[in-house]
Amino acid sequence: MLADGHRKQLLALARNSIQCGFDGCFDAPDAATFDEPLRRPAGAFVTLRTLDGDLRGCIGSIRAREALVQAVHANALNAAFRDPRFCPVVRHELGRLSIEVSVMGPIERVTAVEDVMVGRDGLIISRGRYAGLLLPQVATEYGWDRQTFLDQTCVKAGLGRGDWRHPETVIEKFSAEVFGE
């Protein structure tokens, strides 16, 4: 768990990264200037929502490949300017967007779907070239039960509902520390 001050730093970093992106500055922060918990490698997602709660962008990294501050910086820029589902965010929108950060926990293979807990676990479902991920908070926000969560993750992967039952489908779960403005 991150301290409240570290959470605030990451949220400020995400907002500042987007603001700097409007001015053409995309340089990653120097991780050495941050406290140790923020320098640790971690995957992270940045979610942008309008003040009405509508999704405006969400991009992330699943695996821990870089320092947490660098993952948040890169994914804030990607959520704002490169989410293929949306037009890029424009400068006047930023003040009307809320930012949420999800810091990824370890990923583990699911051997029994009964082990998936709605509200605690996020899901990754893959088969062949198809893969989809839904963060833990998505199922709670929509009021889904376990089966609906599995079905919707399949849909996100480009598979059919119920394809999580296919023997070649891989189901993985993860936790995430989620916080927002």
C-alpha positions as CSV (number, residue, x, y, z in Angstrom):
1,M,0.0,0.0,0.0
2,L,1.2,3.5,-0.9
3,A,1.1,6.3,1.7
4,D,-1.4,9.0,1.1
5,G,1.4,11.4,0.2
6,H,2.7,9.1,-2.5
7,R,-0.8,8.7,-3.9
8,K,-1.2,12.5,-4.2
9,Q,2.2,12.7,-5.9
10,L,1.2,10.2,-8.5
11,L,-2.1,11.9,-9.2
12,A,-0.3,15.3,-9.5
13,L,2.3,13.7,-11.7
14,A,-0.4,12.3,-14.0
15,R,-2.2,15.7,-14.3
16,N,1.1,17.5,-14.8
17,S,2.2,15.0,-17.5
18,I,-0.9,15.7,-19.5
19,Q,-0.6,19.4,-19.0
20,C,3.0,19.3,-20.3
21,G,1.9,17.1,-23.2
22,F,-0.2,20.0,-24.5
23,D,3.1,22.0,-24.7
24,G,4.9,19.2,-26.5
25,C,6.9,18.1,-23.5
26,F,6.7,14.3,-23.1
27,D,9.9,13.7,-21.2
28,A,9.6,11.1,-18.4
29,P,10.4,12.3,-14.9
30,D,13.7,11.3,-13.3
31,A,12.7,8.5,-11.0
32,A,15.7,9.1,-8.8
33,T,14.0,12.3,-7.5
34,F,11.1,10.3,-6.0
35,D,10.8,8.3,-2.8
36,E,11.7,4.6,-3.0
37,P,8.1,3.2,-3.2
38,L,7.6,5.3,-6.3
39,R,10.8,4.2,-7.9
40,R,9.9,0.5,-7.7
41,P,9.0,-1.3,-10.9
42,A,5.2,-1.6,-11.2
43,G,2.5,-1.8,-13.8
44,A,-0.1,1.0,-13.7
45,F,-3.2,2.2,-15.4
46,V,-4.4,5.8,-15.7
47,T,-8.1,6.3,-16.1
48,L,-9.6,9.7,-17.2
49,R,-13.3,10.4,-16.5
50,T,-15.5,13.4,-17.2
51,L,-17.1,15.0,-14.2
52,D,-20.2,13.2,-15.1
53,G,-18.3,9.9,-14.7
54,D,-18.0,9.0,-18.4
55,L,-14.9,7.3,-19.5
56,R,-12.6,9.6,-21.4
57,G,-9.5,7.5,-21.6
58,C,-7.8,4.5,-20.0
59,I,-4.4,3.0,-20.8
60,G,-2.0,1.1,-18.8
61,S,0.8,-1.4,-18.5
62,I,0.2,-4.8,-17.1
63,R,3.7,-5.9,-16.1
64,A,6.3,-4.1,-14.0
65,R,8.8,-3.0,-16.6
66,E,9.7,0.5,-15.3
67,A,9.6,2.7,-12.2
68,L,6.0,3.4,-11.0
69,V,6.4,7.1,-11.6
70,Q,7.5,6.5,-15.2
71,A,4.6,4.1,-15.8
72,V,2.1,6.7,-14.5
73,H,3.7,9.4,-16.6
74,A,3.6,7.4,-19.8
75,N,0.1,6.0,-19.2
76,A,-1.3,9.4,-18.3
77,L,-0.1,10.7,-21.7
78,N,-1.4,7.6,-23.5
79,A,-4.8,7.8,-21.8
80,A,-5.1,11.5,-22.8
81,F,-3.7,11.4,-26.3
82,R,-3.5,7.8,-27.6
83,D,-6.6,5.9,-26.4
84,P,-7.9,4.7,-29.8
85,R,-11.5,4.7,-28.5
86,F,-11.5,8.5,-28.1
87,C,-10.3,11.7,-29.8
88,P,-7.3,13.2,-28.0
89,V,-8.0,15.3,-24.9
90,V,-7.8,19.0,-25.7
91,R,-6.4,21.6,-23.3
92,H,-9.8,23.1,-22.1
93,E,-11.0,19.6,-21.1
94,L,-8.3,18.9,-18.6
95,G,-9.9,21.0,-15.8
96,R,-13.1,19.0,-16.2
97,L,-11.5,15.5,-16.0
98,S,-10.9,13.4,-12.9
99,I,-7.9,11.1,-12.8
100,E,-7.7,7.7,-11.3
101,V,-4.5,5.5,-10.9
102,S,-4.5,1.8,-10.6
103,V,-1.2,0.3,-9.4
104,M,-1.0,-3.4,-10.5
105,G,-0.4,-6.2,-8.1
106,P,1.1,-9.6,-9.0
107,I,-0.6,-11.6,-11.8
108,E,-1.6,-15.2,-11.1
109,R,-3.2,-17.9,-13.2
110,V,-6.7,-18.9,-12.3
111,T,-7.3,-22.6,-12.0
112,A,-10.8,-22.5,-10.6
113,V,-13.1,-19.6,-11.6
114,E,-14.6,-19.8,-8.0
115,D,-11.3,-18.2,-6.9
116,V,-12.2,-14.9,-8.8
117,M,-13.6,-12.4,-6.3
118,V,-15.6,-9.5,-7.8
119,G,-14.4,-6.2,-6.3
120,R,-11.0,-7.6,-5.4
121,D,-9.7,-9.1,-8.6
122,G,-9.1,-7.8,-12.0
123,L,-9.0,-10.2,-14.9
124,I,-6.9,-10.9,-18.0
125,I,-8.4,-13.4,-20.4
126,S,-6.4,-14.6,-23.4
127,R,-6.5,-17.2,-26.1
128,G,-4.2,-17.2,-29.1
129,R,-3.8,-13.6,-30.4
130,Y,-6.8,-12.4,-28.4
131,A,-6.4,-10.8,-25.0
132,G,-8.5,-8.5,-22.8
133,L,-8.1,-6.9,-19.4
134,L,-10.6,-5.4,-17.0
135,L,-9.6,-3.7,-13.8
136,P,-11.0,-4.8,-10.5
137,Q,-13.3,-1.7,-10.1
138,V,-15.1,-2.3,-13.4
139,A,-17.2,-5.2,-12.2
140,T,-18.2,-3.3,-9.1
141,E,-19.0,-0.1,-11.0
142,Y,-21.4,-2.1,-13.3
143,G,-22.8,-4.4,-10.6
144,W,-21.6,-7.5,-12.3
145,D,-21.5,-11.0,-10.8
146,R,-18.5,-13.3,-11.4
147,Q,-19.9,-14.9,-14.6
148,T,-20.8,-11.5,-16.1
149,F,-17.3,-10.2,-15.3
150,L,-15.7,-13.3,-17.0
151,D,-18.1,-12.8,-20.0
152,Q,-17.3,-9.1,-20.3
153,T,-13.6,-9.7,-20.1
154,C,-14.0,-12.2,-23.0
155,V,-15.8,-9.6,-25.0
156,K,-13.0,-7.1,-24.3
157,A,-10.6,-9.7,-25.6
158,G,-12.6,-10.1,-28.8
159,L,-13.9,-13.5,-27.8
160,G,-17.5,-14.5,-27.3
161,R,-19.3,-14.6,-24.0
162,G,-18.7,-17.8,-22.3
163,D,-15.4,-18.4,-24.1
164,W,-13.7,-18.4,-20.7
165,R,-14.9,-22.0,-20.4
166,H,-12.8,-23.0,-23.5
167,P,-9.9,-25.3,-22.5
168,E,-7.4,-23.2,-24.4
169,T,-8.5,-19.9,-22.8
170,V,-6.1,-18.6,-20.1
171,I,-7.6,-16.7,-17.2
172,E,-5.4,-14.7,-14.9
173,K,-6.3,-12.4,-12.0
174,F,-4.6,-9.6,-10.2
175,S,-5.2,-7.0,-7.5
176,A,-4.8,-3.3,-7.9
177,E,-4.4,-0.4,-5.6
178,V,-6.9,2.1,-6.9
179,F,-7.1,5.8,-6.0
180,G,-8.3,9.0,-7.6
181,E,-8.7,12.7,-7.3
